[in-house]
Amino acid sequence: MPKQSYETPPNDARRTHFLVGRNKDHLERQIQGCPWSSTLIADSATYGLPIIIALGCKRWGCTHCGPIRTAQLARNVQRAAPTKFITLTTDSKLWKNGRQAFDAIRRKLPTLTKQLRKEHQTFEYVRILELHKNGMPHWHLLARCPYIPQNTLSNKWRQLTGSPIVDIRAATNGPHAARYVMKYLTKCKYIEWTNRRVSWSKNFFPPQPPTEKENWHLTNKTYEKESPETVMQTQFFGHTAKRCGPYAWTMAPNRPLQRPSTPDDSSDVQ
Ligand SMILES: [Zn+2]
């Protein structure tokens, strides 16, 4: 894995707010994962207990979810076998700031795709948004398409966005594509104003093999925006959390304290 350069997300107050006393250290050790996670609560037939599952935020900029999603994406892009690397830039002189450029230009991207498909039949891609140091967006596309002359692409992009600068080069075989994905997504910092860092055309990725799901037999599912810590402290007060998956816990009600009877105790009990 390359060195991560995501900004640390602001420390979420709710992470520790509800953890008090003895439970605090214990739960903090147990719950390590997405700092923005929401929660799935359900009944598990497998355990015969309520179950709490942390759902990651899936933001690209999240210190927890970002690297996981990036690695997944890199593997899938490799399988999709792109043939071209394309970079589409924006002209910083035309826009007040990066966000304005992004809002205006992202709507032009589908138009470009349509035009290219009309002339070159196949154009399937995954595109990744990156910001320059000056805050201006540019897009990296890993595309599966036939040969497209650079000046054709450049003319189209200029007509659509005012910026003529595009780069297109052949993708060589090997683990190149995956490496580029990792590079684009890990070197760029968290973008405040969008989570749409990555998008792709419908047929770019080959169909996914079915994945095995945890076999917990869940019923009565409800979703909470709160973190698992909060849910445990508020809805499951007086329960003991026991980990049953990387980000899942069963909640068993605590039994009332039963003191063993001793000769000393017997005098208290009539
Ligand atoms: Zn997250």
Boltz pocket constraint, residues with backbone or C-beta under 6 A from the ligand:
constraints:
  - pocket:
      binder: B
      contacts: [[A, 34], [A, 35], [A, 36], [A, 37], [A, 56], [A, 57], [A, 58], [A, 59], [A, 62], [A, 63], [A, 64], [A, 65], [A, 66]]
      max_distance: 6.0
